[in-house]
Amino acid sequence: MKRFYREVTLAKTGDGWHVALDGRAIRTAMGAAQIVPTQALAAALAREWEQQGDEIDPARFILRDMADFAIDQVAPDPAEAIATLLRYAETDTLCYRADPEDALYARQQAEWEPLLRAIEAREGVRFRRVSGVIHRPQPDETLAHLRARLERFDPFTLAGLQGAASLAASLCIALEATEPDCDPAHLWQLASLEEEWQAGLWGREPMAEERRVRRGEAFLAASGFIRLVRG
């Protein structure tokens, strides 16, 4: 589709901000007003439109897609979004380790354990570590605390969290992305530790490496979205 607008602007509206193309406010994929909670996010959305060329490339609307998801899918049913996120806590990557005699286990302990302990200390919860792939449920009180924590987030933060958690296979890593002093690139390194380990053992397959790079970029975008929402 050819570019159909010349001017991109943003304006305050009620409790939020919106982007307009030639004075016409943008709407979501499902037709709702695309009103976002912060000026920073609106400005980033505006840049996506400004940076389009003569031909519109839908793949470059990463933030717009997340904003639409927040408005169209999460806002009408935040409980469903929270239930989805809690499933990532039940099978959190950081909690599933190799067998203690494996070299990978030592790497996981060195890189994952400090973050998991820091989250436990901050949240006042305890996660169950598991060696192997057999599922073991997390303590009920931990899941109850995480549910209450998630219920305090707005739909836009929940949308960003869902994107980050799905890519990292970890609610813990996604929650860490909401902390003001987090390092999203380091968080992605932790999330992809096992893939990097396997690549170090068996070599890098080009298609798998390309997929990993794309997933890493998507994780950084989701983390950036969360930061824009939370200021």
N, C-alpha and C positions, 0 to 999 in steps of 0.2 A: 504494500500500500504506500502511495506517495505521501510525503509530508503535506498536511492540509492546513497548517497554522503557521503564523509568523511570530506572534508574541506570546511569551509564557510569563504569567504573573502569579503571585500568591497574595492572599488576603486573610485577615482575621474574620472569623464568623462564629458568633456565639462563644462556646468554650473551646473552639478549635481553629484550625487553619485549612484552607483549601487552595488548590492550584487551578488556574483558569487558562484556557487556550483562546487567544483573541477575545478575551472577556467572558467566555463561556466556561462555567465551572465543570470540572471533570467529575464523572460518575464512575462507580465501580462496574465490574463485569456484569453484575446482576441489577444494575440500574440505580443503586443507592447513591446518595451524595457522598463523595469521597472526602470526608472531613477527618483530619488527623489531629492528634492531641498536642503536638508541639510545632513551633515554627521551624526548628531544625529539621524535622522530618519532612515538613512541607517544602522547605528549601531543597532538600535532597531529591524529593520527587520532581520538583521543577527542573532540576539539573538533568534528570533522566530525559525529560522532554526536550530540553534545550540542546542536549548532546546528540539527538537523533540527526541523521543526515537527510538527504533528499528522499530516501526510502526509509519507511518506518521498520525497524527491526524489533519485533516483539520480545525477543530473547534478552534485550537490554533493559527491559522494564522489571528488574529484579525487585526493587523496593515497592513499585506499584503493585506487583502481584501479591506481595506480603500484606500491603495495606488493604487490598481488596479482600484477601483471605480473612483478615481480622474483622472487617466490617460485615462481609457477607456470610462467613461461616462461624467465626468464633463468637462475635457479639450476640447473635441470637441464641446460642446455646453454650455458654462458657463451661457448664458442668461437663459436657461431652469432651471439650478440649482438655479439661483437667483430668478426666478419666483416662484419656489417651496418654497424657504426660506421665501419670502414675504408673502406667504399664512399663515405661522406660526405667522407672525406679526399681520395679520388680526384677528386671533383668539387666541392671546397670552394668555396663562394661567394666567400670572400676572395681566392681565387686567380684568379678569372675576371673580367677587366676589359673595359671597353669599348675601342674603338680609341683610340690615344693622341691623335688629333686631336679626339675628342669631348669635350664639356664634362663629361659624366658621368665620364670617366676621371680628370679632375683631382679630382673629388669623391671618387672611390674611393681615389685615391692619398692624399688628405689624411686620410681617415677610416679606411680599412682598413689601409693600409701600416704605421702605427705599431703597431697590435695584432699584425699578422703578424710584424713584425720582433721584437717583444718575445717572442712565442712561440718564434720561431726561436732567439733568444738563450738563453731559459730551457731549451729542450729540446735545444739543440745539433744542430739539423737545418736543412735548407734546403727550402723549398717552391718549386715552379716556378710562376711567374706566367704567365697566358695571356691574350692579348688576343683577343677574339672568343669564339665558342661551340664551336669545334672542340676536342675532348678531347685533352689531352696528359697522359700518366701522370706521377705524382709519382715522384721518385727511389726506388729500391728500399730504400735505406738509411733514408730518411725513413719509409716505411711500416713497415719492420721495427722502427724505434724506437717508432713509435706503437703497434704491436701489443704490444710489450713493456710499454709504459706502461699500456695498457688492461688487460693481464693482471694488473696489480697491484690493480685495483679490485674491490671486492666486487659481488655481483649487484645490490644496491640502487643503488649508484652507477652501474653500467652501465645499469640501467633508466632512471634519470634522464637520463643522457647520451644514451641513444637517443631519448628524448622531445625533449630540447633540440636535438640534431643534426638530427632530422627536420624540426623547425619552422624552424630557422635555415638548413637546407641546408648545414651547416658543422660539421665535427668540431672545427675550431679554436675556434669560438665556444663550442661545448659544453664543450670542455676548459677554456676560460677560466672557465666557470661553476663549476669545482671549486676555483678559487683563493680563499682566504679574503677577500681584499680586492677581489674583483670587484664590478662594478656591473651587476646583471642587466638593469636598465632600459636602460642604455647599450648593453649587448650586443645587446638586441633592436633598438635603433635602428640599429646596424650591420647586423644581419641583414636589416632591412627597408629599407635605404638605397635600393635600386633601385625598390622599390614606391613609396616616398615621392617619389623623383625623377620617376617617371612621373605620379604624382598631381599633382605641382607643374606638370607640363607640360600635362596634359590634363584636370585636374579630378578630383574625388573622386566615384566612383560609389558610391551608398549601399550596395549589396550587397557590393561589393568591400571597402569600408571596414569594414563590419560583420565580414566574414570576417577582415580583417587584425587588428582589435581582438581577436577571439576567439583568434586564433593567438598574439597577443602575451600575452594572459592565460595561455594554456596554456604558453608558454615561461617566463614568470615562475613558474608553478606547478612546472614541471620543475626550474628553478633552485633554487626553495625546497626542493623535495624533496631535491636533492643536498646542500644546506646542512644540512638536518635529519639526513640520514644521516651526514654527515661531521663534525657537531658544530661 
